[in-house]
Amino acid sequence: MAPYTTEDDPYAQYNFEVEVDGETVAGFAEVAGITMELETVQYREGGVNDHVHQLPGQFAHANLVLQRGLTTNTAFWDWIQTVMSGTISRKNIVVKVKDGFQGQSQWGWEFANAYPTKWSGPDLASNERGMAIESIELAYEQFSKMSGMPE
């Protein structure tokens, strides 16, 4: 079987395919910030001097950070610009891990009600055919594994 090439898909060289509201919009080389944390609340009980109770609090997570990417989708760029100019528009994001040999999405994560909070442009190079993105940071409400993802 022939390897998957950039002629078949402009995002083939990127390991992570990003969808916004069901439409593939960009490819990225790195993804960070997929973390969850259960915060704890310390409770000191009167008369108990040998320990402090640790009670479960709220869940927290870091922002999703997509790095070293490329997009040819102007709607994706328009969304970033709209949010950065003050009109918050939340969208559902899917990040899929791609198989480098056939370009197939293997599994990934869904991020509900996300919006960009930071965008960084790259050093400019004349060999790119789309808009390069050094990094984009997205806030979101919650994330889950993509349906169909292996257990």
KESE-615600 format. One record per residue: residue in one letter; y, x, z of N, C-alpha, C, CB in turn. Coordinates in pm, 1 decimal, decimal comma. Each point is the difference from the previous one (the first is absolute). Glycine has a CB too. Layout:
N
  residu        nv        nu        nw       cav       cau       caw        cv        cu        cw       cbv       cbu       cbw
       a         Y         X         Z         Y         X         Z         Y         X         Z         Y         X         Z
...
This chain:
151
  residu        nv        nu        nw       cav       cau       caw        cv        cu        cw       cbv       cbu       cbw
       m    -116,9      83,6       0,0     116,9     -83,6       0,0     124,5      89,1       0,0    -125,4    -184,8     121,4
       a     220,6     151,1    -206,5     122,8      79,6     -11,6      87,6     -19,7     122,8      -9,7     -18,1    -250,6
       p      76,9     125,2     294,0      89,4     -14,1     115,0     116,5     -92,6     -32,2     -63,9     229,5      76,1
       y     116,0    -290,3      26,1     114,1     -90,9     -10,7     125,8      82,4     -24,5    -110,9    -170,1     153,1
       t     196,0     130,4    -246,7     116,8      80,7     -35,2     129,0     -77,2      18,8    -139,3     125,4    -162,3
       t     250,7     -53,1     157,9     131,2     -62,8      12,7      33,4     -85,2    -120,9      73,7     190,5     140,6
       e    -145,0    -172,2    -252,9      21,8     -85,7    -115,6     -47,7    -141,8      29,8     -24,4     198,0    -153,3
       d     -78,9    -211,5     238,8     -50,5    -131,0      38,3      88,3     -65,0     106,0    -231,3      76,7     -55,0
       d     289,0       3,2     140,5      74,7     -50,0     115,3     106,7     101,6      37,2    -201,0    -129,4      83,5
       p     329,6      89,8     -79,9     103,3      98,1      33,7     -10,5      53,9     142,2     145,5    -114,9    -161,5
       y    -221,8      46,2     248,7     -14,2      42,2     139,1    -133,7      68,0      27,0     149,4    -187,0      64,7
       a    -223,2     226,0    -171,4    -134,3      55,2      15,2      -3,3     128,3      82,1     -56,2    -102,4    -217,2
       q     160,2     183,8     209,9      -0,3     125,8      73,3      31,6     -17,9     147,9      67,2     112,8    -209,3
       y     -34,2    -234,6     250,2      32,9     -27,5     139,7    -118,9     -67,1      67,6     245,6     -22,0     -56,7
       n    -276,5      62,2     179,8    -118,1     -50,7      69,5      17,6    -139,9      57,9     -54,7     233,7      51,7
       f     178,9    -278,3     -39,2      25,4    -128,7      63,3      81,2     -89,0     -93,1      -8,0     107,7     227,2
       e     -47,1    -224,4    -254,8      65,4     -97,7     -85,2      66,4    -102,5      91,1    -168,0      34,7    -190,0
       v     293,7     -68,6     161,2      74,8     -92,3      84,6      29,6    -128,1     -77,0     101,3     193,1     126,7
       e    -133,9    -306,3     -63,5      30,9    -131,2     -55,3     104,0     -66,4      88,3    -231,6     -21,6    -100,0
       v     325,0     -47,3      35,9      97,8     -81,1      72,1     -18,5    -143,0     -47,6     166,5     193,6      24,0
       d    -199,4    -281,6      69,8     -26,4    -141,3     -31,1     -96,5     -14,7    -117,8     228,0     -58,2      86,5
       g    -335,0     139,2     -85,9    -106,8     -12,7     -98,6      19,5      76,4    -129,5     -37,2    -216,9      97,5
       e     150,6     281,8    -117,7      27,8      73,9    -123,2      -0,7     150,4      28,3     137,2    -193,8     -88,8
       t    -214,8     269,9      10,0      -2,0     145,0      15,3     135,0      55,3     -42,3    -249,8       8,7     -40,9
       v     314,7      66,0     133,6     136,8      46,0     -26,3      17,1     150,2       3,5      75,3    -210,6      94,8
       a    -165,7     284,0     -29,2      20,9     143,8      14,6    -129,4      69,2      39,3     238,4     -40,7      64,5
       g    -237,5     171,9     -82,3    -107,6      85,8      48,0      60,3     103,6      92,4    -136,8     -36,2    -210,2
       f      63,6      72,0     316,8      48,5      99,4      96,0    -110,3     100,4      30,1     158,7    -168,5     100,4
       a    -117,8     292,0     -69,9     -93,8     105,9      32,1     -38,1      -1,1     147,9      96,8     135,6    -185,5
       e      -6,4    -183,3     272,6     -25,5       2,2     143,9      45,2    -130,2      65,6      25,9     249,6      -0,4
       v     -98,9    -287,9     104,6      34,4    -117,6      80,9     -12,1      40,3     146,2     -81,1    -163,9    -179,4
       a     181,2     127,1     259,0      -1,6      30,6     143,0      48,2    -122,0      77,7      40,4     246,2     -45,9
       g     -62,8    -243,0     176,7      50,6    -105,7      86,9     -94,8    -116,1      21,2     220,7      64,7     -75,9
       i    -345,3     -50,1      36,0     -95,1    -108,8      21,4     -57,8      18,8     140,3     -56,3     -20,3    -251,0
       t     133,2     -25,0     348,4     -40,0      15,0     140,2      29,5    -127,9      76,9      43,2     247,7     -11,5
       m    -122,4    -271,3     113,9      22,4    -109,9      94,2      -7,9      56,7     140,6     -96,3    -172,5    -160,7
       e     174,3     115,5     248,0      -1,0      44,7     138,6      17,7    -121,0      90,7      93,5     226,7     -64,9
       l    -175,3    -235,0     166,6      15,4    -103,1     101,7      80,6      61,5     112,8    -219,6    -115,8     -62,1
       e     342,2      69,4      77,5      83,6      51,1     107,9     -53,8     -49,9     132,9     201,3       7,3    -151,7
       t    -180,1      69,5     255,8     -44,1     -41,1     132,6     119,7     -11,6      93,0    -222,7     110,9     -36,4
       v     207,6    -196,8     134,9     103,9     -21,6      99,9     -55,9      46,3     134,1     101,3    -197,1    -129,0
       q     -27,3     284,3     195,2     -45,0      45,4     131,7      41,6    -101,3     106,4      16,2     241,7     -73,6
       y    -110,9    -271,2     163,2      27,3     -93,8     108,3     -42,1      66,0     130,6     -32,6    -202,3    -152,2
       r     128,3     220,7     239,9     -27,9      60,0     130,8     -20,2    -113,4      99,8     136,8     209,6     -53,9
       e    -256,0    -215,3     107,5     -34,0    -104,3      97,0      26,7      51,3     141,4    -175,5     -95,2    -156,6
       g     246,5      14,0     233,4      28,3      37,2     138,6    -128,9      19,1      78,6     216,2    -125,4     -11,4
       g    -223,3     231,5      89,5    -117,6      28,9      81,6    -107,2      77,9     -74,1      48,8    -205,4     125,3
       v     -37,7     219,1    -257,7     -96,8      78,3     -78,5      69,1     130,3     -35,4    -117,9    -207,8     -95,1
       n      78,9     315,7     163,8      68,6     127,1     -17,4     -80,7     102,3     -79,8     114,6     -45,3     213,6
       d    -238,9      10,7    -251,7     -82,2      98,2     -69,0       3,2     -12,3    -152,5    -143,8       0,4     199,9
       h     206,3    -105,9    -254,7      12,2     -11,5    -145,3     107,6    -102,7     -37,2    -243,4      63,2     -25,2
       v     282,0     -58,3    -100,8      94,0     -95,8     -56,9     -77,2     -80,1    -103,9     203,7     151,5      40,8
       h    -190,9    -283,7     -36,1     -67,7     -85,2     -98,3      62,2      20,1    -138,1     -54,3    -169,4     179,8
       q     -30,0     175,1    -281,0      43,0       9,1    -139,7     -36,9    -132,2     -67,5     -29,9     255,7      -6,5
       l     127,8    -339,8     -20,4     -23,6    -130,5     -60,2      32,4       5,2    -149,6      52,3    -114,0     220,2
       p    -130,0      41,2    -301,6      29,2      -0,2    -143,9     133,9     -68,2     -28,2    -247,0      -2,4     -49,9
       g     321,5      60,3     -42,7     129,3     -55,3     -39,1      -5,8     -47,6    -144,3     118,1     152,0     162,4
       q     -18,6    -116,1    -241,1       7,3     -41,7    -140,0     -56,7     107,2     -92,4     201,3    -138,6      53,7
       f    -245,0      92,3    -172,7     -42,5      93,2    -103,5     123,0      53,7     -71,3    -219,9    -121,6     -29,1
       a     214,9     245,9      -8,6     107,2      61,7     -76,9     -62,8      80,7    -112,6     153,2       9,3     202,8
       h     -77,8      13,0    -307,2     -48,1      84,3    -109,6     116,9      73,7     -61,0    -190,3    -157,4     -46,4
       a     158,8     267,8     -17,2     101,6      81,2     -68,0      32,6     -63,8    -134,4     -81,4     211,0     115,3
       n     190,3    -168,8    -174,9      32,1     -43,9    -135,6     -96,0      64,8     -98,8     242,7     -30,4      62,9
       l    -270,3     -38,2    -170,3     -81,3      52,1    -108,9      86,7      95,7     -81,5    -143,8    -211,6      -8,1
       v      93,4     332,3     -17,7      75,2      98,8     -77,1     -82,2      36,4    -123,6     114,5      91,2     210,0
       l     -58,5    -118,4    -327,0     -62,4      33,8    -127,4      73,8     120,6     -55,7     -70,5    -241,6     -44,8
       q      -4,2     347,5       9,0      65,0     124,5     -41,6     -47,9      46,3    -136,6      22,7      62,6     239,1
       r      65,5       4,6    -308,1     -23,1      59,1    -130,5     -60,7    -100,5     -97,0     -29,3     221,5     109,7
       g     116,5    -311,8    -153,6     -45,5    -107,2     -86,5      74,7     -10,3    -130,5     -64,6    -117,3     201,4
       l      16,5      23,6    -283,8      59,9     -27,1    -129,8      -9,5    -148,8     -26,0     -59,7     230,1     -87,0
       t     168,8    -286,1      33,5      -2,6    -139,7     -40,8      63,3     -13,3    -137,5       9,8     -76,0     240,4
       t     -64,7     -13,4    -319,1      61,4     -37,5    -126,8      44,1    -145,5       7,1    -142,1     167,7    -125,4
       n     133,3    -226,2     242,9      28,6    -142,0      20,8     142,8     -17,3      50,9    -243,8     -45,1      48,7
       t     329,9     -12,3    -130,1     139,5     -16,9      40,1      15,1    -105,6     109,3      69,9      67,9    -229,9
       a    -161,3    -164,5     236,8       7,9    -102,3     105,7     -19,0      65,1     137,9     -88,5    -176,4    -160,8
       f       4,3     277,9     170,6     -20,6      71,3     125,8     129,2      69,5      42,3    -244,0      33,3     -55,6
       w     306,6      36,1     -38,3     126,5      68,2      28,8     109,4    -100,5      35,5     -65,8     185,7    -155,9
       d      70,2    -299,0      84,4      99,7    -104,1      29,5     -16,7     -53,1     141,9       5,4     -62,8    -242,9
       w    -130,5      44,1     286,6     -27,3     -47,4     136,5      52,9     100,7     102,2    -205,4    -123,8     -81,3
       i     178,5     252,1      59,0      48,5     104,3      91,2     152,3      -3,8       7,3    -200,5     143,9     -53,1
       q     266,1    -150,8     -61,9     146,0      -2,7      -2,4      56,0    -125,2      67,1      -6,3     133,5    -210,4
       t     -55,5    -247,6     190,7      45,4    -124,6      61,6      -5,2      10,3     151,0     -79,6    -128,5    -198,6
       v     -31,9     179,4     251,9     -13,6      13,3     145,0      98,3     103,0      53,7    -242,1     -63,8     -16,3
       m     256,0     175,7     -52,1      89,8     105,1      46,7     147,0     -42,4      -5,9    -167,4     167,9     -76,6
       s     197,7    -270,6      -2,5     138,2     -48,9      -5,3      24,7    -112,2     100,5       8,5      63,4    -241,2
       g    -109,6     -95,9     322,7      22,1     -92,8     110,3     -69,9    -133,8      -8,0     210,6     109,6      20,0
       t    -278,4    -140,1    -128,4     -71,8    -126,7     -11,8    -148,7      25,9      24,1     172,4     -91,7    -164,5
       i    -217,7      62,0     285,9    -139,7      27,2      35,4     -91,4    -100,7     -69,4      71,2      95,3     223,6
       s    -164,5     -43,0    -298,0     -99,3     -80,0     -71,0    -136,5      58,0      33,7     162,2     -58,8    -189,3
       r    -242,8     -18,0     262,4    -132,4      48,1      41,9    -103,9     -31,0    -106,5      62,5     -32,4     241,0
       k    -152,6     127,9    -261,0    -107,0     -17,2     -98,5    -131,3      51,4      58,8     165,1      23,0    -191,8
       n    -275,3     -70,8     136,6    -131,9      46,8      41,6     -38,4     120,1     -84,6     -68,1    -232,9      72,2
       i      25,3     339,3      -4,2     -33,0     126,8     -64,8    -149,4      25,9      15,4     232,5      91,6      45,0
       v    -295,5     -44,2    -150,4    -138,7      45,0       5,2      -2,9     145,0     -45,0     -90,5    -234,3     -44,1
       v      27,4     319,2     123,0     -18,5     140,8     -34,9    -148,8      20,3     -21,8     204,9      76,6     133,7
       k    -242,3     -38,3    -256,4    -140,5      18,4     -35,6     -30,0     147,1     -21,6      -5,3    -227,6    -104,2
       v    -109,6     272,2     154,9     -48,1     136,0     -24,3     -77,3      -3,3    -131,0     -12,5      56,6     250,2
       k      48,1      33,0    -342,6     -62,0      -1,2    -131,6    -107,9     106,6     -13,6     212,7     -87,0     -93,1
       d    -312,4      57,0      13,4    -103,8      93,4     -40,1      57,9      82,4    -114,6    -191,3    -156,8      72,4
       g     199,9     287,9     -54,6      62,0      86,6    -100,0     -75,1       9,9    -131,3      90,6     125,2     187,0
       f    -217,9    -162,9    -189,9     -78,2      15,6    -121,4      14,3    -118,7     -94,3    -158,9     138,8     129,2
       q     163,5    -259,3     -73,6       7,1    -118,6     -83,6     128,2     -79,2      21,0    -246,7      -8,6       5,5
       g     328,9      48,6      90,2     125,3     -69,2      24,8     -16,4    -133,5      69,5      87,6     113,2    -197,1
       q    -206,2    -137,9     250,8     -27,0    -127,0      66,9      48,9       4,9     144,2    -199,3     -37,9    -148,7
       s     249,5     -74,2     197,3      40,2      -9,9     139,6    -124,7     -20,1      85,5     226,5     -96,1     -64,3
       q    -243,5     181,4     162,2    -118,5      -6,1      83,9      19,7     -89,4     123,1     -58,4     229,0     -79,5
       w     170,3    -213,0     147,3      30,3     -76,4     120,9     145,2      26,7      36,2    -241,4      11,3      82,3
       g     290,4     -75,8      21,0     139,4      20,4      35,8      44,4     -87,1     115,2      42,6      61,5    -233,3
       w      89,2     -80,1     242,1      59,1     -75,0     110,0     103,1     -97,9     -53,7     -38,9     192,9     156,6
       e      55,8    -303,1     -84,6     102,7     -99,6     -31,2     105,3       4,5     109,8    -166,8    -148,3    -123,1
       f     293,5     150,2      84,7     112,1       3,9      93,6      83,4    -125,1     -21,8       2,8     254,7       3,0
       a       5,2    -339,3      99,5      66,5    -129,6     -12,4     149,3      10,6      28,7    -213,1    -112,0      65,5
       n     291,7      43,3    -146,8     144,7     -15,4      19,3      72,3     134,1      15,7     -45,7    -220,4     106,4
       a      25,1     307,8    -201,2      60,6     133,3       4,3     135,0       1,5     -70,7    -228,6     101,9       7,0
       y     309,9      -4,8      32,3     126,0      25,5     -69,8      36,0     147,4      18,3      78,6    -240,7      35,0
       p     -11,6     299,1    -134,3      33,5     142,1       8,8     110,9      25,7     102,1     -68,4      26,7    -239,2
       t      53,8      82,6     313,6     102,3      40,1      96,7      60,4     135,5     -34,4    -119,4    -131,4     174,5
       k      52,2     206,5    -262,6      50,3     132,0     -37,7     -58,6      37,8    -134,7      23,5      69,1     242,3
       w      58,4     -10,0    -327,2     -44,7      47,9    -129,8      55,0     139,4     -21,0     -10,6    -234,8     -93,0
       s     -72,1     326,5      45,8      44,0     136,1     -31,4     -39,2      31,5    -142,6     -22,0      72,5     241,0
       g     118,2     -26,6    -317,3     -26,4      38,9    -137,7     -52,7     141,7      -6,8     178,4    -154,9     -77,6
       p    -241,5     190,7     -33,0     -58,6     133,8     -17,9     100,0      95,8     -62,4    -226,0    -103,4     -24,7
       d     185,6     229,7      17,8      69,4      92,3     -87,7     -29,9     -47,9    -141,1     -15,0     198,6     164,2
       l     111,7    -196,9    -250,5     -19,1     -55,2    -133,7     -71,2      99,4     -90,4     205,4    -139,0      29,2
       a    -301,8      86,8    -107,6     -74,9      80,8     -95,9      -7,6     -78,5    -130,4    -136,0     114,2     184,3
       s     143,0     -46,1    -295,6       5,0     -68,5    -128,7    -137,0     -42,9     -52,0     202,4     131,4     -49,0
       n    -309,0     -98,7     120,2    -133,6     -32,3     -50,7     -53,5    -133,8      50,2     -42,3     242,7     -12,1
       e     115,6    -316,8      92,9     -46,0    -128,7      50,1      42,6    -110,8     -95,4      12,2      84,3     237,2
       r     -98,5    -185,6    -255,2      30,9    -110,4     -90,3      44,2    -125,3      74,0    -164,1      93,8    -159,3
       g     181,5     -87,6     286,1      44,6    -114,4      76,6      94,7      47,9     107,0    -213,3    -124,2     -45,7
       m     242,4      36,6     140,2      86,5      38,6     110,2     -85,2      60,9     110,3     166,1    -182,1     -57,6
       a    -141,7     307,8      87,0     -74,8      67,4     105,2      58,2     -38,2     136,2     -55,2     192,2    -156,2
       i     -31,3    -199,5     255,7      39,6     -34,6     136,5     -56,5     107,2      91,5       5,9    -250,8     -50,2
       e      80,1     318,3     124,0     -49,4      98,1      96,0     -65,8     -71,7     116,3     180,0     162,9     -66,3
       s    -109,7    -261,9     124,4     -62,9     -80,6     104,9      72,6    -132,3      14,4     -73,4     207,7     120,1
       i      -1,6    -306,5     -77,6      55,5    -129,8      35,0     -67,0     -42,8     129,5      45,5     -63,2    -244,1
       e      35,0      14,0     335,7     -50,1     -43,0     130,2      14,4    -151,0       8,7      61,6     221,7     108,3
       l    -168,8    -288,9     -66,2      -1,5    -145,5       5,5     -31,8     -48,1     141,2     -70,1      -8,3    -241,1
       a     150,4     -83,7     291,5     -32,9     -69,8     124,5     -85,3    -120,4     -38,6     215,8      76,6     118,4
       y    -304,8    -118,6     -30,8     -86,2    -114,2     -29,6     -40,4     -67,4     130,4     -85,2     111,3    -210,8
       e      35,2    -234,2     200,5     -37,6     -75,3     119,3    -139,1      35,6      49,5     146,5    -183,4     -77,3
       q    -242,3     192,5     -13,5    -137,6      33,1      38,9     -74,9      52,9    -120,5       1,9    -176,3     179,9
       f    -114,0     245,5    -152,8     -82,8      44,1    -111,3    -145,3     -28,4      28,7     165,8     176,9     -56,5
       s    -243,4    -185,3     -50,1    -143,5     -25,4      12,0     -69,9      67,6    -116,4      38,8    -220,8     119,3
       k    -170,6     232,1    -107,7     -74,8      58,8    -110,8       0,6     -96,6    -117,3    -145,9     130,8     159,6
       m     138,3     -75,6    -277,5      -0,7     -79,9    -120,8    -132,9     -73,2      -9,3     157,1     161,0    -115,9
       s    -154,8    -285,3      73,0    -125,1     -73,7     -15,5     -87,0      71,1    -103,1     113,7    -218,7      60,9
       g    -242,9     222,5     -34,2     -92,2      71,6     -86,2     -17,4     145,6      37,9      63,5    -154,5    -178,4
       m       9,3     198,8     278,9      -8,9     138,9      45,0    -133,5      21,2      71,0     252,6      14,8      23,0
       p    -319,9      98,1     -43,5    -127,3      23,0      65,7      14,5       1,0     152,8     -74,6     130,5    -200,6
       e     -28,6    -179,8     266,6       0,9      -5,0     147,1     -22,5     137,0      57,4     -84,0    -233,4      -4,9
